[in-house]
Amino acid sequence: IVMGKRASQRKNVAMLDNEDSDSVSSNASSSVGSHMQEPGVDEAQADKGSVLDQSLDALYEKRGSTREKGLEAIIQSFNSSLQLSFVEDKFATMLHQCLNSVKKGSAREVALASHAIGLLALTAGPGQKAEEILKESIIPLSDALRNQPQATKMSELLECLAVNTFVGGDEPEQTEKSMQIMWQVANPKLRPNVATPKPVPSVIATAISSWSFLLTTLDSRALHPKSWQESVYFLSTLMDKDDKLLRIAAGEALALIFEMGSLEKFCGDNKTPPPGEIPTEDDSRKTVHIHGLKNKVLNQVRGLSTEAGGKGSAKKDLNNQRNTFRDILDFLEDGYVPESSTKIGGDTVHISTWAQFIQLNFLKHFLGGGFVMHMQVRFFFLFFFFF
């Protein structure tokens, strides 16, 4: 099952702060409605609101360290409770100030601002605000990815782009545009006329994980094969690298491609001869190429599932690699997907596809300590996991 997005109608919406908070999503409000009636909660919410307002004001300061502290406080607030009223009232102001930090801030400020924008999109949920976030942020995020190579900053920029597109991208073309930006980070040779330093393995791993996260939202029929030809070959080369997290990201991306049944599109061959038509020599050559690539991937996965530890290998990382590639091997050889479940409050989320596995792990990583709160309260996530 490859999960898609909920469609929403988009109109030309002016980015104006709305001081009327009565239109906060009724779905989300009903989830926390019982708590809103408790004595003292209104005052607590007001206190949180004043802290957020002060943190937002800090983003106007000239001193970079002051802006960084403001962003840290915003992130902490968004992770501790769902800031629906604040987003309703201050959405545009927060977005614009965070984008200013992305454009002009230090590497640390850019990383913090990127994470804050992603949290803003997730809190807003699907709809006009999330669509506006994606529209306004995609160019600044793309420019920042091209211009400054710091690893921590680039990883946050990539994850922000992934989250913004996940929530706000209604059309496959929008999603593929973001995926192209991520792919060019992973494989700088694809960038037009730009001499770009090769990113470190951790950044490539984040780019591939973010790319896979967005791929889970697409129907394979909507993919443009010319955009992704030779992708399987590139992912295969990444599994030969020394970095274990990079190997795992590439392996999971390949498992997802196989699950979608889209191997030919990602190998550059999306044409099948009509029934009864004799395959040409070129068709036969492509078939041999794809078959050989499948065997190569299978052999790589088999080797990584049993790899012995070398000098300096961390046991935890090695075990993680072995376990992941054993699961991938079981899937490629026998079609078995690693089923699992995770508790979120009083609900249990059952994972039975690679697409779900990739989505869950990405969101858990991005939200960190705020994952359970967002999953429990925000109806948006329930849509994706069908609980």
N, C-alpha and C positions, 0 to 999 in steps of 0.2 A: 504494500500500500504506500503510495507516495502522496503525502498530504499536500493539498493545495491551499490557497488563501481565500478568505471570504471576500467576495467582490464588494466594493463600495463605490457609490456614485461620487464623482469629483466635480466640483464647480469652481469658478474663480473666486477664491476666498481671500479677502483682505487680511493681512497679518496684523491685526489690531488686538491689543490686550483687552479682555472682556472683564469688567469689574463685577459682573453678575455671575455668581457661582451656582445659581439655581439649576443650570442645565448640565451639571455633572452627571455622568452616565448612571442611569437608574439601575442597570444590571450590577455594576460594581458597588454602588451604594447599598443595594439590598443585601449584598454579601456581608457587609459590616454594619448593617442597620441596627442590630441588637446592641452593638457596642456604643453607638452614637447616643443612646438614651441614658447611659450610665452617668451618675453625678460626677462632675469634675472633668469629664472627658472633653467637653467643649473648651474649657479653660486650657487643658493640655494641648488640644489641637491649636488653639490660638497662640500658645507659647511656641509650638513648633513652627507655626506660620511666621511669627515674628523673627525667629532664628533664621528661617529660610529667606525672609525679606532682607535681613542684615547680610546674609551670605551673598545674595544676589547683588546688593549694593556694593559689596567688596569687589565685584568684577569690574566696576568702573574705575577702581583705584589705579594709579600709575605704577605703584610698586608691584613687581611680579610676584613676590612672596605673599603679599596680601591677597592677590587674586587666587593664588594656589590654595591658600587656606580657605577662601570662600568656596572654591570648587570642592575641596575635601569635605566641607560641612554639608554642601548640597548633596553630594554622593551618599554621605552617611545618612542624611534625612530620607533620601529616596529608597535606601536599602532597609530602613527601619520601619517605615509605614508608607502606605500608598497615598501619595500627595495629589489627590484628585483636584481639590479646591485650588491649590497653588498652581497646578498645570492649567486649570481653566482660566485663572486670573492672569497669570504671568508667563504663559507659554511663549509668546513672541519675544518678550524681553530676555528670557533665559536663553532661548535659541540664538538670538542675535549676539548676545554677550559671549556665549560659549564659542560661537563661530569666530568672533573676533580673537578669542584666545587661541583657537586653532590656527588662525592666519598669522598672528604676531607673537605668540608666546614662546617661552622656552620649551625644551623637549618635555619637561615634567608637566608644564601647564597644558601643553597640547594633549598629552596623554590623559590628564584629568578631565579636560574639557570634552574630549572625545567620549570618555566613559559617561560623563554627565548627559551628553546628547543622546546616547543610546538608552540610558535610563528614562530620559524624557519621552522618547518614542515608545518604549515599552509601557510606561505609565499612561500615556495618552491612548494607546490601543489603536486598532485599525480605524481609519476614517480620515477626515480632512486634515487634522493636525499632523498625523503621521505622514500623510502624503506630502504636506508642506515641508516637514522636516527633511524628507528625502530629497525633495526638489531643491531646497535651499542649501543642503549640506554636501551634495555629491561632488560638486566642483571644488569647494574648499578642501574636502577630505582627499580627493584625488590629487590636487596640487600639493598638499602637504606630504602625501606618500611619495611623490616624485622628488621633492626638493630637499628633504632632510632624512638621512638614513638611520637615525638612532633606533635601535631595536625595540626598546620599550614603547616608544612613541608610535612606531609603525604598527606594532601589534594592536595597540588600542585603536588606532585609526581604522585598521582592517576590521576589527570586531564591531566598531561603531557603524561602519558602512554596511556590514552584514545585518546587524540588528535593524538599522533604519530601513533597509530594503525588505527585510523579512516582514516588518510591520506595515510599511507604507507603500511597497511596490505592488500595484494592482495588476500590471501587465507583464507578461513574460519578457518583453523587450527591456523593461526597466530592470528586471532581475538579471538578465544576461549582460546588460551594460555594467552593472556592479561586479558581476562575476569576471568580466573581461579585465576590469581594473585590478582585481585580486590576482588574476592569472598572470598579468604583466609584472606584478611584484614578484611572484614566484619564479617567473621565467623572463628576466629583463631583456633577453634577446628579441622578444616580440614587440618591445616598445619602438615606435618609429623615430628614427633620427635622434636618439638620445643616448649619450654615453652615461650609463648608469652603473654604479658599483654593485657587485653581486651582494645580495642580502645575506645575512647570517642565517644558519639553519633554523633558528627559532622563529624568525620572521617568515621564512618559506613555509614552515609547518603551520603557522597561524593563517597564512594566506590560503593554503590548501584546505584547512579546516573550515575557514569562513566560506570558501568557494563550495565545499561539500554541503555546508549548512543551507546555502541558498539553492543548491541543486535539488535538495529534498522537497522544495516547494514547486518544482516544475514538472509538467507532464513531458515525457520524452518526445512526444510528437511536436511539441512547441520549440524544441531546440533547433538551432541553425547549425547544421553539420560543418559548414565551412569554418565556423568560429572555433570548433573544438577538435578538428582533425589532428591526429597525432598526440592527443592528450593522454591516451593510455600509455603510449611509449614514454612520454615525459614522466608520468607518475611511476612507471616501472623503473626509470633511471633513479628516481628519488629513493626507491626502496634499497638501492645499492649504496646509499650514503651511510656514513658512520653514525649520524645522529639518530637515536632511537625514536624520539618523538616525531621526527620528520618521516621516518619509515612508517610509523603507525598512521600518521595523517594520510600518507599516500596510499597505504593499504586499505584504510577505511573508505577513501574516495573510490578506489577500484571496486571494492565490495558493493558500494552503492551503484556504480555504473553497471555492474553485472546484474544487480537486483532489478534495475530499471529495464534491463533487456536492451540497452542502448549501446552495446559495445561497438557495433559497426559505425554509428555516428561519431563516436569518439576516436575511431581509428581512421577516419577519412573516407569511409565507404558506406554510403547510405542508400545505394541503389541495388536492388535485387532483380535479376532478370525475370520477366513475366513468365508464368507457367507455360511450359511447352517450348520456350525459347532456348536455344542452345547457348550456353555461356561462352563469351568470347575469351580469347587468350588473356586479355586484361582482367576480365572477371575472375578467371581461374587464379591469376597471379595475386589478386587482392584476397581471395579466399585463403590461399596458402599463407599470405602475410598475416591475416587475422588469426588463423589457426596457430601459426608459429608464435604470435604474440601471446595468445592464451596460454600456450604451454610454457612460455618463458615466465609469465606472471605466476602460474601455478607452481613452478619449480622454485621461484623466489620465495613465495609464501611458505612453501614446505620447508625451505631452508631456515627462514627466520623463525618458524615455529619451534625449531629444535636447536637454535644457535647456542653454542657454548659461550660462556663468559670469557672475554679477553682481559688483558691487563687494564686495570682502571675502570672496569665495567661495574656500575652500580647494580647490586643484586635486585633491588626493587624495579629499576628501569628494565632490566633484562627479563624479569618475570612478567612484567607488564607487556613487554613486546611478545614474549612467547605465548602468553594467554590470548592476546589479541589476534595473533596470526594463526593460532590453532582454531579460533572461532572462524576466521576468514577461510581457512583451509577446509573446515567442515562444510562451510557454505558453498565454496567453489566445487568441491568434490561430490557432495551429497545433497546440497540444497538446504541444509539445516541452518536456521538463523538462531543466534544465541538469545534465547528468551530470558527476560528478567523482569523484576518488578521493583518499584521503589515507593515508599510510604511518603505521602504529603498530607500532613494533618491527619484527618480521618479517612482519607482516600488512598487507594492503591493504584498507581499507574503501571500498566502492563506494557512491556516493550517486546514487540515481536517482529520488527523489521529493522533493517539497517538504517532506513530513513528516520525512524523514531529514535533509534539509539543515538544517531548523530545529532538530532535536534535536542534531545534531552541533555546530552553531555555538553553541548555548546552553551545552552542556556544556564546550566548549573555552573559552568565555568564563568560566564559573563556576570551573572547575578551574585555569585558567591553566597555570602550570608543572607542576602535578600531573596534567595531563590524560593524558599518555602512560603514566605509571606506573599510574594507575587503570584505564585501558583495557587495558593489558597484563596486569595481575595480577587484576583483579576480574572474575570470570566474569559478574557481573550485567550489565555493559555488553555483553558478547558476545551476550547474549540479544537485546538491542535491535537490534544491527546485523548479526546473522546472519553473522558471518564464519566 
